[in-house]
Amino acid sequence: MSLTGTPFFVTAIVVAALAVLVPLLVWHKVGGPVVVRGAVRLSMVLIAQASAVVVVFVAVNNANGLYDTWGDLLGTDSHVGAAPDLGVDGTGGRSIAKEPRVKQHFTPVDDANLGTGVQVTHLTGRVSGADGEVYVWLPPQYDDPAYKTKDFPVVEMLPGYPGSAKDWFTNLDVTGQLRPLMADGEVKPFILVAPRTSLLAGQDTGCANVPGVVNADTWLSVDVRKMVTDNFRAETGADGWAVAGISAGAHCSAKLAIEHPDRYRAGISLSGYNDPAAESASITAADPALRRETDPLWMLTHAKRPPKTSLFLTGQPRDGYEDALALRRAAKTPTQVWVQKTGGGHLNVVWKPLLPEVFRWLSGQVSGVQNAKVVQDAKGGLRPQGGTGDAAVVQATGAGGVRGEK
């Protein structure tokens, strides 16, 4: 029975109800010596408490997309078949464009919580040595005959840690929010891709390559990327690709966008952080050199040349905001950084309403089908600022719009 499925949740509720009802009915009917009666009654109390805890856990897990499978929860699954040293660029010296095409079979996802149109495949990374599920959603225009010769921009979406690849579709309702905006031309018709990021049992990879351990960076920025371009009418150049993440996934999105301007033109980081040690389960934080070299701020300040990438970063004080401002201060042309100050906690309910405005911004940063009609918010709004101008900061002006400042 699926950990995140409705049947398991309903079963847990029924068991919890029975665990309370049965003791009420048989409490005074328990026979035997005093010790036996006490042990039976104590067992009933403990079972009732444990079943209640399970119900709460399942509810919290479903609401936050923490663990997708029993293997993720129990720490028994590994999605790493091999982890060779792939060098600085994570390709192992291969010309990825010359590699054989990756042909995948996709099946529709039979889960109403993900909305309509989401499909999934299980990918084994030829370069990274990692494997896992990848969810893909195609925009309304994809099957329109008028677009049959068009390539579409792509956004790779990363969850937090622990987190499920489904999270952007379920708890953030990204397709439900963006579908009407894409249909109206307010947001570009992006292909949305959500790959598995939990590759090691009980450990956060930091979306990094660690030879002999995991090649999470290559899994996301090479294997998943090539699979998408080989199977769909997707933009192949960096100008048509972006990466977005929440929490630990936000750290990853900033890292990948800064590290690979040849693969991503923009990154969205919702409540991210720079220092990998902010996540206690991070494998990159355990090694001083790796911790430093996978810090987006260090990467930005030590880049041989400022990367041509745009970042949209959000956070609240002591939860990503200061880290975002540090990246903005360090940015030099052509790097651009927008920062939005938020409040309300480190929660999906904070990130979810940001998506329409953030994807309007993103529509002005990447190339691809259809020039978006980016609508200015009634309270000032945020207009995409393309090109190679100075870094910009966006600060909250209340529950409504945001304002951009140079």
N, C-alpha and C positions, 0 to 999 in steps of 0.2 A: 504494500500500500504506500502510495507516494507521501512523502513527508509534508509537502505543501498542498496536497489535494484536499478538496472539500470532504471526501469520504473519511479521511483520517481525522479531520477537525470535528466532524459530526460524531464519529466514533468516540473520540476523546471526551466530548461533552456528555454523551450517553453513559460512558463508563464512570465519569465523575459523579453524575447524578445517582447512579446505582450505588456507588461507593458511599454516598451519604444516606440514601434511602434504606439500604439493607441493614446497616447498624441500628437504625431507628426501629426497624421491625423485629430484629432478633436479639437486641442488646440483653434483654432480661430472660431470654430463652437459652442463652449459652450455659451448658451444663459442665459437670466435672469439678475437679478440685479447684481451689481458689487460684492456684498458680496457673492452671490451664485456662480458667475463665479470664484471668487478667491478661494472659498472653494473647488469647483470641481477640479480646476487646482492644488491646493495644494495637494488634495487627490491623484491625478494621479502621482504627483512627489513622494509622500511618498510611494505609492504602487510600483513604479518603483525601488525606493531605497531599499525597503524591499525585493522585489523579487530578486534583485541583491545580497543582503546579504545572502538570503537563498541558492542561487546557490553556493556562496563561502563557506558557512558553509557545505553544502552537499559534495562539492569537498574535503574540508579539513577533514571532518569526514570519508569519504571513504578512503582517503589517509593515515589516521593515526589510523583508527579503534577505534575511541573514544566511540561512542555510537552505540549499536547494534540494539536496539529497541526503539520505541516511549516511552515506559515506562522508559527505562534507561535515555533517554533525558529529559523527563518531571519530573523525580523523583517520579513516581507513583507506580513503581513496587518494591515489596519486595519479596525476595526469602528465607525468614526465616519463617518456620512454628512454630518452637520452638527452644529454646536455653537453655537447662538444663545445670547445672554445671556438667561437665564431668571429673573433677579432673585434676591432673597434666599431665597425659599422654593422656588426651583427649578421653578416651574410656569409661568413666563412670563405670569402673570396669569390663567391658565385655571382654571376650576372643574372639577377632574378628575372629580368625581362626575357632572357634566353632559356629559362627553365621550361620544361614541358607544362602544358596547361593543366590546371587542377580542375577536374570535373567532379562536381558533388551532386548528390541526390538530396533534394529538399522535400520535406513533408510539412503539410499545414499543421500548426499547433492546435491541438484540441483542448483548449483551456480558455474559457470565456474571460478569465481575469487578464489575459494578455491582449484582449481586444481582437479585432478582425484583421486578417491579412498577414499575420506573423507566420513565418515558416522557419524550420530548423534543420540543421544538418550536423553530423558529427565529423569534425575535421581532424585529421592527423597531419601535423605540421611537418613538411618534408625537410625544412631547414632547421627549425627550432628543436625538433624532437619532442614537442609537447602535443597534447591532443585535448579535445573537448568540444562541447556543443557551441554552435554559433547560430544566433537568431537573426533573421533578416526581415525587414519590412520594406515593401516597395511603395513609392508615393502614388497618388491617384493618377498622375499623368503617365506613369510607366507603360500602361497597356493602351493608352490613347494612340490611335493610328497617326495622329499629327506629330507624335514624338518618337516614332518607330526608328528613326535614324539618330536620335539624340542620346548622348551620354549624360548620366546624372551625377551630381555631387554626392559625396558620402560622408556620413558622420558615424564614427566608431564610438560607442557609448559604454562606459566602464562603471561598474557598481563600486560600492565601498567594500571594506573588509570587516568581518565576513560579509559576503554578499552574493547574490544570485545574478546571473546574466539576464534574468527576466525582469529585474527590478525597475528598469526604465520603462518597460511596457506596463507593469502592474501598478506599482506604488506611485510612479511619477506620471503615468498615463500619457506618455509622450505622443503616441499616435492619435489618441482622442483629442488632444489639445492642438496638434499641428495639422491634422488632416484638413479641417476647414480653412485654416490659414494658407495652406498650400493650394487648396482649390480656389481661393480668392486671390491668389497671387501676392499675399502679404509675406509669405515665407517661401523660399526656394523649395522645389520638390526633391528633398534629400532622400537617398536610400539610407535607412537606419540599420546599423549593424551592432549587435550586442554579443560579444564573445565571452566565453568563460575566462575569468581571471584567477579563480582559486585553483591553482595547479598543484600546490603542495599541501599535504595534509596538515592542517592546523598552523600554517605559516603564510604570512603575507609576502608575496614575491617583490613588491615594490615596482612591478613591471620592469624588472631589470634582468640582465643576463649575468648569471653567476656560473662560470664553467664548472661542470661536474655536479651542479645542483639543479639549475633550471635556466632556460632561455626564454623568459617571459616577454622581454622586449621584442625579440625576434618573432615570437608567436603572434604578438599583436601587430607589429609594424611591418612584418614581412609576410608571414604565412597567411594570416587572416586577410590582409590587404590583397595579396595576389589571388586568393580564392574568390574574393568578391569581384575583382576586375575580370577574372576568367569565366565567371558564371553569369554576370549581369552586365547590362549596358551602363557601366560606371566609369567615371573619370579616372584616368590612369595617372595623371600628373599630380604633384603636390597641391597645385592651385585648386583642385577639386575635392580635397580631403581635409577633414577636421576630426579632432578627437575631443570627447567630452566626458567628464567624470564627476562623481560626488564623493566627498570624504577621501578615503584612500585612493579611490579612482580619480579624484580631482588632482591629487598629488601626481598620479600617473599621467594624466592628460597634460599637465604643465611640463612634466619631464619629457614626454615623448615629443611634444610640439617644439620645445627648445632644442632637443637633441637631434631631431630629424626634420629640419625644414625642407629636406628633399622628399619627404613623404607626407607631411601635414602642413597646411597653410595656416591653420588656426587651432587653438585649444580653449576649451571651456572648463574652468575649475570652480566647482561649487563647494565652498567650505573645505578647501584643500589646505595643505601645509607644505613647507619646504624641507625641513629636517625629517628624514625617514624615521627617526627615533620617536616621532609623534605617535607612531603605531607600534605598540609594544611587541607585536608578533612579527615585525618586519625583519626579514633576513638580511636586508642591506644595512640595517642599523647596527648589526652585530660586529661588522668589520669597519674599523675607523676610516680606512681609505675608501671603501665602497660607500660608506655613509656620506662621506664628503662628496664623492664624485657623482652620486645620484641625487644630490640636493639641487633642485631647479635653480636656486639663487646662485650657488657655486658654479653650476653649469653655464649660466648666463654671463656671469662676470669673468669666467675663464674661457669663454668661447674664442676661437681664433679670429672670428669675425662675428658681429652681431647677426643672429639668425633672422631670416626673413619670415617672421611669423607674427601672428596677432593673438593675444591672450585676453580672455574675459574672465576675471577672477571675482568671486564673491566671498564674503565672510563677515563675521561679527567680531567685535573686540575679543581677543584671546582665543579666537577660533577661526583662524585663517585670514583675518583682515590685516593684521600687521605683516604677515608673510606676503600678502598680495601687494601691499604698499612697498615692501622691500624690493619686490620684483619690478614694480613700476619705476622706482628710483634708479634701479640698475639698468633699465632698458635704454638702448641707444638705437637710433635709426639704422636699419629698417624695422627693428623690433617695436611692436606697439602693445601697450598694456592698458586695458580698461579695468577699473576696480569698482565694485558696487558693495557698499556697506549694508549688511542685513542685520536682522535680529530675530529672536524667536526660538533659538536653539539649533542644535545639530540634527535636523529632522527632515524627513521627506516632505512634511507639510510646509516647510519653509522653502525648499527647492522647487517643488512642483509648480507654484504659481509664477516662478521666474522664467519658465521655459519659453512662453510665447515671445517675450521681449528679448531674451537671449538669442533665440533662433532668428529673430528679425535682424539682430546685430550680425549674426553669423552669415546671413544671406548677403550682406554687403562685403564679406571678407573672402568668400570663395567663388570660384568660377563655376560654370556649368549651365544647365538648362534654365532659361527664363530669368530675366532680371526681376528681382523681387520688388514689389511695391511696398517698401518698408514704411509703415504708417507711424507717424509721430503720435505719441501718447497725448491725451487731452491735457495732461498736467505738465507738459514739457517734453516728455519722451526722450528716447535715445535714438539718434541717427547714426547708422554705421559710418565710420570714418575710414575710408579705404586709402590706398596709396602708401606712401612711406613717410608720413608726417611724424610729428613728435608723439611720444607716448601720451595717453590720455587717462584721466581718472573719472569714474562715474560714481557718484555718491547718492545714497538714497535721499529722497525728499519726502518720504512718507509712504503710505500704503499704495499710492498711485505710481506716478512716473518716476523717472530718474533723470538727472541732468548730467551732461558731459562737461568736463572742465579740462582745459589745456594746462 
